Amino acid sequence: MDTGFLAASTNATRATAAGHSPARHITKIPWSLSASARVIWPVIQYVFGCVISAINSNGLTALQH
């Protein structure tokens, strides 16, 4: 578990205890989006890096031949 999840669940617990359950639902959606973006973005960067390096290596070998 990362600290972002712990902080979000702590804030949600405080909001529920204070009786602000709608605010908890509103803040929960952007947090889940940012959490999934944190997981997906490195994967996207890795895939693009592989594609770009493959194009570069193919282009270099094509120029050499």
N, C-alpha and C positions, 0 to 999 in steps of 0.2 A: 504494500500500500504506500502510495506517495503522500507527501504532506498536503498536497492540494485536496485529495479526497478526505483526509482527516479534517482539514479546515472547513470544507464544505459541509461535512456531516455534522461538525460541531456547530456551525452557523445555523444549519437546518434545525438542530435540536434546540438551540436557543430561540429561534423564531417560533417553533411550535410551542415551547414553554411560555413564550410571551403572548401567544395567541395569534401570531401573524402567519397562519398557514398559507394564505394566497401568495404572500411574498416568497415563501419557501418554494412553492411550485414555480414561480417566475424565475427565481435565481437558479433553480435546479436545471432548467433546460439549457441556458448558455454554458453552464459549467460542464454538462455532459458533452456538448458540442466541442468545447475547447479541449476536454480530456481526450475525446476521440481524435481530434486534430493533432494533439500531441503524439498520439500513437501512429496515426496514418502518415503524417508529414515526413518523418524519417524514411518510411518505406517508399514514399513517392520519390524523395530525393535519391534514394538508392537505386530505384528502377531507372530514373532518368540518367543517373550517373553511368549505369551499365549500358544503356542505349547509346549515350553520347560517346562513351569510350569505344563501343563496338563500331560505331560509325567512323570514329577517328581512326581506329586501327585498320578498318576496311579501306578507308580513303587513302591512308598512307601506303598500304600494300598495293592498292590499285595504281597509285602514282609511281611506285617503284617498278612495277611491271609495265 
